[in-house]
Amino acid sequence: MALLYTSDPTRGRIWRAIFAAEAPDVAFFDPSQNYDPAAIRYLAAWAPSADLIASLPNLEILFSIGAGIDQFDMGVLPPHIRVVRMIEPGIAAGMVEYATMAVLALHRNLIDYRAAQKDARWAPIKLAPAGERRVGVMGLGNLGQAVLQGLKPFGFPLSGWSRSGGVIEGVTCHAGEAALPAFLGQCDILICLLPLTSETRGILCRDNLSQLPKGAAIINVGRGPHLVEHDLLSLLDEAHLSGAVLDVTDPEPLPADHPFWAHPRIMLTPHVASMTRPDGAARALIANIRRFAAGQPMDGEVARDRGY
Ligand SMILES: O=C(O)C(=O)CO
């Protein structure tokens, strides 16, 4: 039983040490070593090439080293290979930190104060209580739920939306396309944490964003292609939206001449909201290998036809 790990070598050393200590029965290889391709049953990778996949005749599971799996080319992955996204506590902790920071920055008018500081302008804005700032999360998976839990102590009225909905204590949950307008109509701050699929690509478009209340702001921590850039720019320029915090763009890195860089109402970060932590990831992967061996469902297994 062998695993091939093809990501960052420095982090790979931590993975290797954890596998040696906690799963010595799983041989751990990286591409710098000689390995028998026929022995590899598990591949842990970010975006494996078609050639690599084709070289592993007995591959059973492709584990993403990140939360997303949209970077995989499903077309080159034989249908019997199972796909698992990474669910580990470090990714969720990072996302909670970032989303909380972004919500608070928008709630406390940081975009305006940044501009005022540039002009040496002392311009206080009346404080809105958190109880009057409605925050909604699109995507109620592991990360969406963690972000909602993290926001609870501030007292924002919270809501969530996803294809299939959910029940989260203290959160008004909406399910499916028909419920989207009602959900959007009551989000002063909208956070996108959806997986990127053919159904969610472009979901942050004029039709949907214009249903947010006037003056609302958005946070995109999903994927760049969720957002229709031109629609965001025009809704900001028309003052229907008051701001955007974007951690993801399309493409990445964002070209230096892209209008997002200089837009006064956009705050940009370079896809750093959260990052897989190697110790948590190695342990999450070992736990999934054990579940798989015991015939149990794996945590984060993707329904390949659904794309998440
Ligand atoms: O984990 C992911 O999918 C990422 O976006 C990495 O930052």
The ligand as a MOL file (V3000), in Angstrom:
LIG
                    3D

  0  0  0     0  0            999 V3000
M  V30 BEGIN CTAB
M  V30 COUNTS 7 6 0 0 0
M  V30 BEGIN ATOM
M  V30 1 O -7.5100 24.8410 -0.2940 0
M  V30 2 C -7.8620 25.3800 -1.3610 0
M  V30 3 O -8.6610 24.8500 -2.1480 0
M  V30 4 C -7.3030 26.6580 -1.6920 0
M  V30 5 O -7.9390 27.5130 -2.2510 0
M  V30 6 C -5.8910 26.8580 -1.3100 0
M  V30 7 O -5.6420 28.0860 -0.8390 0
M  V30 END ATOM
M  V30 BEGIN BOND
M  V30 1 2 1 2
M  V30 2 1 2 3
M  V30 3 1 2 4
M  V30 4 2 4 5
M  V30 5 1 4 6
M  V30 6 1 6 7
M  V30 END BOND
M  V30 END CTAB
M  END
